[in-house]
Each structure stands twice: as C-alpha cells, then as structure tokens.
C-alpha cells in the first residue's frame, strides 16, 4: 500500500506523509490496518480517540469500546466480502479441492461473540479456555459451506462444543438452524450498524 512510497532514509515520501497527516480517511484506514494487524481483540479506543476518529455520539468508555470493536468487526467483514468475491481466483490457483474459508470472517465472528456461545438456547457457559487462552468456541456456518452457504459473518455463528454438536448431529438440529441463523443475522446487524436498513 504505502511501502512503495517509503524513503529509506526518512520514512514516508512527503505526499504520502501529508496525506496521512491531513486526511481523516487515510488516518482511519491506517488505524484499521494497525488494529487488524496488531491490536485485534484489544481495546483500540485510546488509539482512535487520540486520532479523533471515534464517532461524536460516543460518550462513555463502554460505548467507545463497542465503537472500536464494531469498527474492527466491520473491517473484517469488508475483508471477508472481498475474499468471497475473489474466491474463484484463489480456488483456481490451488491444487486441492478443500473448501476455502475466510480467516477474516472467522475472526469477525469470534470478535463479535465476546468469547460466549451465540446460541440463544445455550444451556451453559464454557468457562475454560484453550491452551492459547482463547475461548473454547467453534465457528459454524449455519448454511453449510459445503452446500453452497456463504463464508460471511452474517450467516456464521460462534458455538460452544455442545451447541455445535446439537446443531450438527442433534435430534433437533433442523429446528435449531433457523434460530441460529436469526441470532447470527441479529448480531451481525448490531455489530455492523445495519439495523433498520
């Protein structure tokens, strides 16, 4: 992106530096790259506030935190959309027939879940974590990817292992599928700011 404009002896070339310094859009894009690369899952509120990029309606730390996380979620969804539109090009370059999944879509769903099962009927809350410290959640495509379902957070959901087993092999899995799809859409709309649109 800007790597071609680097001046080895002095940083960014002057036009690029001026653009970063003067343009809120470029600053916002830079913050998105930094958050996505180094701070995903962390509270980026302070960084956004420092640059004056928080929405003016944000009045509390909780709102600011949600605004920052929501911005990261939207960014990941945008990257998932791009991946989905270009998947045939990626698939043509591969030598395997395995399904290609978007890591950004998976990361968006994990971010949105807040480490909790998104099944509204979940009977428990997994308190344990993986050895890497991550929540024990499985990201599921409500409409199976293998059957043509899209690899997009609007139809993906974070499930605890028990809910995932019920959705996959349970006697009531067909009843559960529309509930999960609605829950995923509602969460996606809330996090992407598309309620009422």
C-alpha positions in Angstrom: 0.0 0.0 0.0 2.4 2.7 1.1 5.5 0.6 1.0 6.4 1.8 -2.4 6.4 5.3 -1.1 8.9 4.7 1.6 12.0 6.8 1.7 14.7 4.5 3.2 16.5 7.5 4.8 13.5 9.4 6.1 10.2 7.4 6.3 7.3 8.1 4.1 7.6 10.2 1.0 6.3 13.7 1.5 3.0 13.4 -0.4 2.1 10.2 1.5 3.2 11.7 4.8 1.0 14.8 4.1 -2.0 12.5 3.2 -1.6 10.5 6.4 -1.2 13.7 8.5 -4.1 15.6 6.9 -6.8 13.1 5.8 -9.1 11.6 8.4 -10.0 8.9 5.8 -6.3 7.9 5.4 -5.8 8.1 9.2 -8.9 5.9 9.7 -7.5 3.4 7.1 -4.1 3.4 8.9 -5.8 2.7 12.3 -7.8 -0.1 10.7 -4.6 -1.7 9.4 -2.9 -1.3 12.8 -5.8 -2.7 14.7 -6.3 -5.6 12.4 -2.6 -6.4 12.4 -1.5 -5.7 16.0 -4.5 -5.0 18.2 -7.4 -7.3 17.1 -9.2 -8.3 20.3 -7.6 -5.4 22.2 -9.3 -2.2 23.1 -8.3 0.3 20.4 -10.4 3.1 21.9 -7.4 5.1 23.1 -5.8 5.0 19.7 -9.0 6.0 17.9 -9.7 8.8 20.5 -6.1 10.1 20.1 -6.7 10.5 16.4 -10.2 11.9 16.9 -11.7 9.1 14.9 -14.4 8.0 17.5 -17.9 8.8 16.4 -19.1 12.1 18.1 -22.1 10.3 19.7 -19.7 8.1 21.8 -20.0 9.3 25.4 -18.8 6.5 27.7 -15.9 4.1 27.8 -18.3 1.2 27.2 -19.7 2.9 24.1 -16.2 3.8 23.0 -15.0 0.2 23.4 -18.0 -1.1 21.4 -17.4 1.6 18.7 -13.8 0.4 18.4 -14.7 -3.2 18.3 -17.5 -2.6 15.9 -15.1 -0.7 13.6 -12.8 -3.7 13.7 -15.7 -6.1 13.0 -16.8 -4.0 10.0 -13.3 -4.0 8.7 -13.1 -7.8 9.0 -16.5 -8.2 7.3 -15.3 -6.0 4.4 -12.2 -8.2 4.0 -14.4 -11.3 4.2 -16.6 -9.8 1.4 -13.6 -9.2 -0.8 -12.3 -12.7 -0.1 -15.8 -14.1 -1.0 -15.9 -12.2 -4.3 -12.4 -13.3 -5.3 -12.6 -16.9 -4.1 -12.8 -18.4 -7.6 -9.4 -16.8 -8.4 -7.9 -18.2 -5.2 -9.5 -21.6 -5.8 -8.1 -21.8 -9.4 -4.6 -21.3 -8.0 -4.9 -24.2 -5.6 -4.2 -27.9 -6.2 -6.7 -29.2 -3.6 -10.5 -29.4 -3.7 -10.7 -28.5 0.0 -13.2 -25.6 0.7 -11.5 -22.2 1.1 -12.6 -20.3 4.1 -12.0 -16.7 5.0 -9.9 -16.2 8.1 -11.3 -12.7 8.4 -14.9 -14.0 8.6 -13.9 -16.4 11.3 -12.1 -13.6 13.3 -15.1 -11.3 12.9 -17.4 -13.9 14.4 -15.0 -14.6 17.3 -14.7 -10.8 18.0 -18.5 -10.4 17.8 -19.1 -13.3 20.2 -17.1 -11.8 23.0 -16.0 -15.3 23.9 -19.5 -16.6 24.5 -21.7 -19.1 22.7 -24.1 -17.2 20.4 -26.9 -19.8 20.6 -29.7 -18.1 22.4 -30.8 -21.5 23.6 -27.3 -22.4 25.1 -27.8 -24.2 28.4 -24.3 -23.4 29.7 -21.3 -21.1 29.5 -17.9 -22.6 28.8 -15.6 -21.1 31.4 -12.5 -23.0 30.3 -10.1 -21.7 27.7 -7.7 -23.3 25.2 -4.0 -23.6 26.0 -3.6 -20.4 23.9 -6.0 -18.6 26.2 -8.8 -18.4 23.6 -12.5 -19.2 24.3 -13.5 -22.8 23.5 -15.8 -21.9 20.6 -16.3 -23.4 17.2 -17.3 -21.2 14.3 -20.1 -22.7 12.3 -21.7 -21.9 9.0 -25.4 -22.0 9.7 -25.9 -22.7 6.0 -23.3 -25.4 5.4 -20.3 -24.1 3.4 -20.1 -27.4 1.6 -23.7 -27.0 0.4 -23.1 -23.5 -1.0 -23.6 -21.4 2.1 -21.6 -18.1 2.1 -18.5 -17.7 4.1 -19.8 -14.5 5.7 -20.3 -13.5 9.4 -24.0 -12.7 8.8 -24.6 -16.4 8.5 -21.9 -17.7 10.7 -22.1 -18.2 14.5 -19.8 -19.0 17.4 -21.0 -22.1 19.3 -19.7 -23.9 22.3 -18.8 -27.5 21.6 -22.1 -28.8 23.0 -24.3 -26.5 20.9 -22.2 -27.2 17.8 -22.8 -31.0 18.3 -26.5 -30.4 18.7 -26.6 -28.2 15.5 -24.6 -30.9 13.6 -25.8 -34.2 15.0 -28.6 -33.5 17.4 -32.2 -34.7 17.0 -33.4 -31.1 17.0 -30.8 -29.8 14.6 -33.3 -28.8 11.9 -35.3 -26.8 14.5 -32.2 -25.1 15.7 -30.9 -24.0 12.4 -33.4 -21.1 11.8 -32.9 -19.9 15.4 -29.1 -19.8 14.9 -29.4 -18.1 11.5 -31.6 -15.4 13.1 -29.2 -15.0 16.0 -26.3 -14.6 13.6 -28.1 -12.0 11.5 -29.2 -10.0 14.5 -25.7 -10.0 16.0 -24.2 -9.1 12.6 -26.7 -6.2 12.1 -26.0 -4.9 15.6 -22.2 -5.0 15.1 -22.1 -3.7 11.6 -24.6 -0.9 12.3 -27.1 -2.1 9.7 -30.1 -2.3 11.9 -33.1 -0.9 10.2 -31.5 -0.9 6.8 
